[in-house]
Amino acid sequence: MMVLYRGEQALADFEKPLEMLEACHDRIEMQCEALRKLVAHLPAHGCDAQAQQAASNVMRYFDGAGRHHREDEELDLFPRLMASATGQNAERLALLIDQLKREHKDVEQTWLGLRDVLERIAHGENAPLDEKEVGRFCGAYRAHIAVEEANLFPLAGMLLQADALAALGKSMAARRGIK
């Protein structure tokens, strides 16, 4: 079993890639909550050590694990799903995947704007973190996650055979440098 550990807590099981992708959604939500807290923290405390650390942590997550998550879907999950679908299911799935890819691009564009401000905060600059942009980013991610969990992941569970899931998990592990 390919599992990452932090102490005794299992973080990810690449033999259950769909569960891992869903768990990543929980971590995205946690990072969005950290962003919302940072928006509230800055006016009262300025760019103190806590704000700098929070900004750095959020950047590290979305630049690393967040990027890997998007690549897991676009480079591995989506193509495997399309290869397994036929007829009208393939047409519907293609529309869903096109929507999700557009959402990925929209979220990424919003992230790049937020990231610039977060980087300044992480380096100790009192940069204004726009509450509306944070809300737009987090809201877009929340809506995107809802679509994936209600539609994409159940389809993947039905369409992907054990060998495709194993290959998906191996690819996800390799993307993170895990053998």
C-alpha positions as CSV (number, residue, x, y, z in Angstrom):
1,M,0.0,0.0,0.0
2,M,1.4,3.4,-0.9
3,V,0.5,5.7,2.0
4,L,2.1,9.0,3.1
5,Y,2.4,9.5,6.8
6,R,2.8,12.4,9.1
7,G,3.3,10.9,12.5
8,E,0.6,8.2,12.9
9,Q,-1.9,10.0,10.7
10,A,-2.3,8.7,7.1
11,L,-2.4,11.6,4.7
12,A,-3.0,9.9,1.4
13,D,-3.5,6.4,0.0
14,F,-2.6,6.2,-3.6
15,E,-4.3,2.8,-3.9
16,K,-7.6,4.7,-3.4
17,P,-7.1,7.7,-5.8
18,L,-10.7,8.8,-5.9
19,E,-10.8,9.0,-2.1
20,M,-7.5,10.9,-2.2
21,L,-8.8,13.4,-4.7
22,E,-11.9,13.9,-2.5
23,A,-9.7,14.3,0.6
24,C,-7.8,17.0,-1.3
25,H,-11.1,18.9,-1.6
26,D,-11.3,19.0,2.2
27,R,-7.7,20.5,2.4
28,I,-8.7,23.1,-0.2
29,E,-11.6,24.1,1.9
30,M,-9.2,24.4,4.9
31,Q,-6.9,26.6,2.9
32,C,-9.8,28.8,1.9
33,E,-10.8,29.1,5.5
34,A,-7.2,30.2,6.3
35,L,-7.5,32.8,3.6
36,R,-10.8,34.2,5.0
37,K,-9.2,34.3,8.5
38,L,-6.2,36.2,7.0
39,V,-8.5,38.8,5.5
40,A,-10.0,39.4,9.0
41,H,-6.6,39.3,10.7
42,L,-4.7,41.9,8.6
43,P,-6.8,45.0,9.4
44,A,-6.4,44.4,13.2
45,H,-2.9,43.0,13.4
46,G,-1.2,44.1,10.2
47,C,1.4,41.9,8.6
48,D,2.7,40.3,11.7
49,A,4.5,36.9,12.0
50,Q,1.2,35.1,12.1
51,A,-0.1,36.7,8.9
52,Q,3.3,36.1,7.2
53,Q,3.1,32.4,8.2
54,A,-0.5,32.0,7.1
55,A,0.2,33.6,3.7
56,S,3.3,31.4,3.2
57,N,1.3,28.2,4.1
58,V,-1.5,29.0,1.7
59,M,0.9,29.7,-1.1
60,R,2.8,26.5,-0.4
61,Y,-0.4,24.5,-0.5
62,F,-1.9,25.9,-3.7
63,D,1.5,26.1,-5.5
64,G,2.2,22.4,-4.6
65,A,-0.6,20.1,-3.6
66,G,-3.3,22.3,-5.3
67,R,-1.4,22.2,-8.6
68,H,-0.9,18.5,-8.3
69,H,-4.6,18.0,-7.7
70,R,-5.5,19.8,-10.9
71,E,-2.9,17.9,-12.8
72,D,-4.2,14.6,-11.3
73,E,-7.5,15.4,-12.8
74,E,-6.6,16.9,-16.1
75,L,-3.7,14.7,-17.1
76,D,-4.8,11.4,-15.6
77,L,-8.4,11.2,-14.4
78,F,-10.2,13.0,-17.3
79,P,-8.4,11.1,-20.1
80,R,-9.0,7.7,-18.3
81,L,-12.7,8.6,-17.9
82,M,-13.1,9.6,-21.5
83,A,-11.4,6.4,-22.6
84,S,-13.9,4.3,-20.6
85,A,-17.1,6.1,-21.7
86,T,-19.1,5.3,-24.8
87,G,-22.1,6.7,-26.6
88,Q,-24.2,9.4,-25.0
89,N,-22.2,8.9,-21.8
90,A,-19.1,10.0,-23.6
91,E,-20.8,13.1,-24.9
92,R,-22.1,14.1,-21.5
93,L,-18.8,13.3,-19.9
94,A,-17.0,15.5,-22.5
95,L,-19.3,18.4,-21.6
96,L,-18.7,17.9,-17.9
97,I,-14.9,17.7,-18.4
98,D,-14.9,20.8,-20.6
99,Q,-16.8,22.7,-17.8
100,L,-14.4,21.5,-15.1
101,K,-11.3,22.5,-17.2
102,R,-12.8,26.0,-17.7
103,E,-13.4,26.2,-13.9
104,H,-9.8,25.1,-13.3
105,K,-8.6,27.9,-15.5
106,D,-10.8,30.5,-13.8
107,V,-9.7,29.4,-10.4
108,E,-6.1,29.5,-11.5
109,Q,-6.4,33.0,-12.8
110,T,-8.0,34.2,-9.6
111,W,-5.3,32.4,-7.6
112,L,-2.5,34.2,-9.5
113,G,-3.8,37.5,-8.5
114,L,-4.2,36.5,-4.8
115,R,-0.8,34.8,-4.9
116,D,1.0,38.1,-5.7
117,V,-0.6,39.7,-2.7
118,L,0.1,36.7,-0.4
119,E,3.7,36.7,-1.5
120,R,4.1,40.3,-0.5
121,I,2.4,39.5,2.9
122,A,4.7,36.5,3.4
123,H,7.7,38.8,3.0
124,G,6.4,41.2,5.6
125,E,4.7,43.9,3.4
126,N,1.4,45.3,4.5
127,A,-0.4,44.5,1.3
128,P,-4.2,44.7,1.0
129,L,-5.8,41.3,0.7
130,D,-9.1,41.9,-1.1
131,E,-12.0,40.3,0.7
132,K,-14.1,40.1,-2.5
133,E,-11.3,38.4,-4.4
134,V,-10.8,35.9,-1.6
135,G,-14.6,35.3,-1.6
136,R,-14.6,34.9,-5.4
137,F,-11.7,32.4,-5.2
138,C,-13.2,30.4,-2.4
139,G,-16.7,30.5,-3.8
140,A,-15.5,29.3,-7.2
141,Y,-13.6,26.5,-5.6
142,R,-16.5,25.5,-3.5
143,A,-18.9,25.4,-6.5
144,H,-16.3,23.5,-8.5
145,I,-15.8,20.9,-5.7
146,A,-19.5,20.4,-5.5
147,V,-19.8,19.6,-9.2
148,E,-16.9,17.2,-9.0
149,E,-18.2,15.4,-5.9
150,A,-21.8,15.2,-7.2
151,N,-21.0,14.2,-10.8
152,L,-17.4,13.4,-11.6
153,F,-16.3,11.2,-8.8
154,P,-19.4,9.0,-8.8
155,L,-19.0,8.5,-12.6
156,A,-15.3,7.7,-12.1
157,G,-16.3,5.1,-9.5
158,M,-18.7,3.5,-11.9
159,L,-16.6,3.7,-15.1
160,L,-13.1,3.1,-14.0
161,Q,-11.9,-0.5,-13.6
162,A,-9.4,-1.6,-11.0
163,D,-6.5,-1.4,-13.4
164,A,-7.3,2.2,-14.4
165,L,-7.7,3.2,-10.8
166,A,-4.3,1.6,-10.0
167,A,-2.7,3.4,-12.9
168,L,-4.3,6.6,-11.7
169,G,-2.9,6.1,-8.2
170,K,0.6,5.3,-9.5
171,S,0.6,8.4,-11.7
172,M,-0.5,10.6,-8.7
173,A,2.2,9.1,-6.5
174,A,4.9,9.7,-9.2
175,R,3.7,13.3,-9.6
176,R,4.6,13.8,-6.0
177,G,7.9,12.0,-6.3
178,I,6.7,8.8,-4.4
179,K,7.7,5.4,-5.8
